[in-house]
Amino acid sequence: MRLQDLFEDPISDLDHLGDFTKPGPFRNQLDKKLATHPVSLEKIRNFFKNTDWDIRLYFCNISGTGKHAESGLASDLELEKIFGKAIADQLMADRDDQITMVFLGNSGAERMPLTPWIIAHRMGHAINASTGSASRSNAAIYWQEAEWGFFRDVNEVLRDVYGIKNVNTRTLIYERTPEYRALFNSIGTQKSSRDHKINRPFEFLYESFAQYLHTGNIVYNPLPRQLGFGKQAWGKPTRYLIADSEISDEELADASWRIASNLEANFYNVMDACRSEIFLM
């Protein structure tokens, strides 16, 4: 009996493809252990227990498949070309209403162990990686809408709460990266924000997505009334976000809640559009 047969939870399948004792996309020994050890697999199941979605996770260590990592949605024909007919048939079987993620190693801009949180974070990357082709899933379109909605809300906060001009857009404004970084490290409740590790604004979206998959919702701290950031001078920040004095603490909390609530609704649409699809990460 496989481990997954002992559980009834949102992880409807948790399995491996290939031989993890041989060379393949999983190069790091810790990642191999995290992807195969029964204790680690149980932690993965527990991590996703609050999600509403039926998810199938596969960890693949088949030589030659790593070049397809983080390529996003895969068609049936692509699956057969990458994995061969037998494994493609395995992946395509019983996939209706399931969200299938195949991890081809542990790729990412930063070297992070394959923990349940990183798995959830990188599921977002796999979905968003499907944006580039017209034949791709609606999930990538919904991800783009989530991104636009998020930065529209954040830019409105920068304008209306903190008085920053020329931010009337629904896209990230790169010259405002220091402000985004400071704000996201302040309002985020996940560990990366608490540790002030959000350096690239887009990563906060993926971190929020991981929180959504883990807890079933997104929770942000109230907008800060005053937030120092930038290079230190004599032990003090050189730049500040300062909220309009006429805005109450309740309004600051409500504005933060609204950003989280809107993003949560958009992530629901993303996941709903992922059903029956197979993504490569």
C-alpha positions in Angstrom: 0.0 0.0 0.0 1.3 3.5 -0.9 1.4 6.3 1.6 -1.3 8.2 -0.1 -3.7 5.3 0.2 -3.8 5.9 3.9 -5.2 9.4 3.6 -8.3 11.2 2.4 -7.3 14.8 1.8 -6.8 17.4 -1.0 -3.6 15.6 -2.1 -5.3 12.9 -4.2 -2.0 11.5 -5.4 1.6 11.9 -4.3 4.1 9.8 -6.2 7.5 9.6 -7.9 8.6 9.2 -11.5 12.0 7.7 -12.2 14.7 6.3 -9.9 15.9 8.7 -7.2 19.1 6.7 -6.6 20.3 7.6 -10.1 21.3 11.0 -11.7 18.4 13.2 -12.9 16.8 16.6 -12.4 16.9 16.2 -8.6 20.6 16.8 -8.0 20.6 17.8 -4.4 20.6 14.9 -1.9 18.4 16.9 0.6 15.8 17.5 -2.1 15.8 13.9 -3.0 15.1 13.0 0.6 12.4 15.7 1.0 10.7 14.3 -2.2 10.8 10.7 -1.1 11.0 10.2 2.7 7.6 9.2 4.2 7.9 11.8 6.9 8.4 14.6 4.4 5.5 13.3 2.3 3.2 13.4 5.3 4.3 17.0 5.9 3.4 17.8 2.4 -0.1 16.3 2.9 -0.6 18.2 6.1 0.5 21.4 4.5 -2.2 21.3 1.9 -5.0 20.0 4.2 -6.9 23.3 4.3 -7.1 23.8 0.5 -10.3 23.3 -1.4 -8.6 21.8 -4.4 -7.8 18.2 -5.3 -4.1 18.2 -6.1 -1.8 15.5 -7.6 1.9 16.0 -7.0 4.6 14.0 -8.8 8.4 14.3 -8.3 10.3 13.3 -11.4 13.9 12.2 -11.5 14.0 10.9 -15.1 17.2 11.9 -16.9 16.7 14.4 -19.7 13.4 15.8 -18.4 14.9 18.7 -16.4 15.2 20.9 -19.4 11.4 21.2 -19.3 11.3 22.5 -15.7 9.1 25.5 -15.1 7.5 25.3 -18.5 4.0 25.3 -17.2 1.0 23.7 -18.8 1.7 20.6 -20.8 -0.5 19.2 -23.5 -1.1 15.5 -23.9 1.2 15.4 -26.9 3.9 17.3 -25.0 3.6 14.9 -22.1 4.1 11.9 -24.4 7.2 13.5 -26.1 8.8 14.3 -22.7 8.0 11.2 -20.7 7.0 8.5 -23.2 3.6 6.9 -23.6 3.5 4.9 -20.4 4.2 7.7 -18.0 2.2 10.2 -20.0 -0.8 7.8 -19.8 -0.2 7.5 -16.0 -0.3 11.3 -15.7 -3.4 11.7 -17.9 -5.4 9.0 -16.2 -8.0 10.1 -13.7 -7.0 13.7 -14.0 -10.5 15.2 -14.4 -11.1 18.0 -11.8 -7.6 17.3 -10.4 -4.8 19.8 -10.5 -1.6 18.0 -11.5 1.9 19.3 -10.8 5.0 17.5 -11.9 8.3 18.8 -10.3 11.2 18.2 -12.6 13.8 18.9 -9.9 13.9 21.9 -7.6 14.5 24.9 -9.9 14.3 28.5 -8.7 16.1 31.8 -8.7 17.3 31.1 -5.2 18.6 27.8 -3.8 15.8 26.8 -1.4 15.1 23.2 0.0 12.0 21.6 -1.4 9.8 22.2 1.6 6.0 22.1 1.4 6.0 25.9 1.4 8.4 26.1 -1.5 6.3 23.5 -3.4 3.3 25.7 -3.0 5.2 28.8 -4.0 6.6 27.2 -7.1 3.2 25.9 -8.1 2.4 29.6 -8.7 5.5 29.9 -10.9 4.4 26.8 -12.9 0.9 28.3 -13.5 2.3 31.7 -14.5 4.9 30.1 -16.8 1.9 29.1 -19.1 1.3 32.8 -20.0 3.3 32.8 -23.3 1.2 30.7 -25.6 -2.3 31.2 -27.0 -3.1 27.5 -26.6 -2.3 27.7 -22.9 -4.7 27.3 -20.0 -7.1 29.9 -18.8 -5.3 29.6 -15.5 -2.4 31.7 -16.8 -4.9 34.4 -17.9 -6.4 34.4 -14.4 -3.0 34.7 -12.9 -2.3 37.7 -15.0 -5.6 39.2 -13.9 -4.6 38.5 -10.2 -1.3 40.2 -10.8 -3.0 43.3 -12.4 -5.6 43.5 -9.7 -3.0 43.2 -6.9 -0.7 46.0 -8.3 -3.7 48.1 -9.0 -4.8 47.9 -5.4 -1.2 48.4 -4.1 -0.6 51.4 -6.4 -3.9 52.9 -5.2 -2.6 52.6 -1.6 0.7 54.2 -2.5 -1.3 57.1 -4.1 -4.2 57.5 -1.7 -2.7 56.6 1.6 1.0 57.6 1.2 0.6 60.4 -1.3 2.9 59.0 -4.0 2.2 60.5 -7.4 2.2 58.9 -10.9 1.2 55.4 -9.8 -2.1 55.2 -11.7 -1.5 51.8 -13.2 -2.3 48.1 -12.6 1.3 47.0 -13.2 4.4 47.0 -11.2 6.4 50.2 -11.4 10.0 49.2 -11.2 11.3 52.5 -9.9 9.0 52.0 -6.9 10.6 48.7 -6.0 12.0 50.1 -2.7 8.5 51.1 -1.7 7.0 47.8 -2.7 9.7 45.9 -0.9 9.2 47.9 2.3 5.4 47.6 2.2 5.3 43.9 1.4 7.8 43.1 4.2 5.6 45.1 6.6 2.1 43.8 5.7 3.0 40.2 4.9 2.4 37.7 7.7 4.4 34.8 6.2 7.9 34.1 7.3 9.7 35.7 4.4 8.1 39.0 5.2 8.6 38.7 8.9 12.3 38.0 8.2 12.4 41.0 5.7 13.4 38.7 2.9 11.0 40.0 0.2 13.5 41.7 -2.2 11.7 41.2 -5.5 8.1 42.6 -5.5 6.7 39.8 -7.7 7.9 37.2 -5.2 5.3 38.5 -2.7 2.6 37.3 -5.0 4.0 33.8 -5.0 4.4 33.9 -1.2 0.8 35.0 -0.9 -0.2 32.2 -3.2 1.6 29.7 -1.0 -0.2 31.1 2.1 -3.5 30.7 0.2 -2.8 27.1 -0.6 -1.7 26.4 3.0 -4.4 28.1 5.0 -7.2 28.6 2.5 -7.0 32.4 2.8 -4.6 35.4 2.8 -4.0 37.5 5.8 -2.0 40.8 5.8 -1.1 43.1 8.6 -2.7 46.6 8.6 -1.0 49.2 6.5 1.8 50.9 8.5 1.2 54.5 9.6 4.9 55.2 9.1 7.4 52.9 7.5 11.1 53.8 7.2 13.2 52.2 4.5 16.2 52.8 2.2 19.8 53.1 3.1 20.5 53.9 6.8 22.1 57.2 7.7 23.3 57.6 11.3 21.2 54.5 12.2 18.0 55.9 10.7 16.2 55.2 7.5 16.6 57.8 4.7 13.1 57.4 3.2 9.7 56.9 4.6 6.1 56.0 3.7 3.9 58.2 5.9 0.1 57.7 5.8 -2.2 60.6 5.4 -2.9 61.8 9.0 -6.7 61.9 8.2 -6.8 58.2 7.6 -7.8 56.2 10.7 -6.2 53.0 11.9 -9.4 51.2 11.0 -9.1 52.5 7.4 -5.5 51.3 7.3 -6.5 47.9 8.4 -9.4 47.8 6.0 -7.3 48.8 3.0 -4.9 46.0 3.7 -7.7 43.5 4.2 -9.2 44.6 0.8 -5.9 43.9 -1.0 -5.7 40.5 0.5 -9.4 39.7 -0.1 -9.3 40.7 -3.8 -6.1 38.6 -4.3 -7.7 35.7 -2.6 -10.7 35.9 -4.9 -8.5 36.0 -7.9 -6.4 33.0 -6.7 -9.6 31.1 -6.4 -10.2 31.7 -10.1 -6.7 30.7 -10.9 -7.0 27.4 -9.1 -10.5 26.7 -10.5 -9.1 27.1 -14.0 -6.2 24.7 -13.2 -8.6 21.7 -12.8 -7.9 18.8 -15.1 -4.7 20.4 -16.3 -1.1 19.2 -15.9 1.7 21.6 -15.2 5.5 21.1 -15.3 7.6 22.8 -12.7 
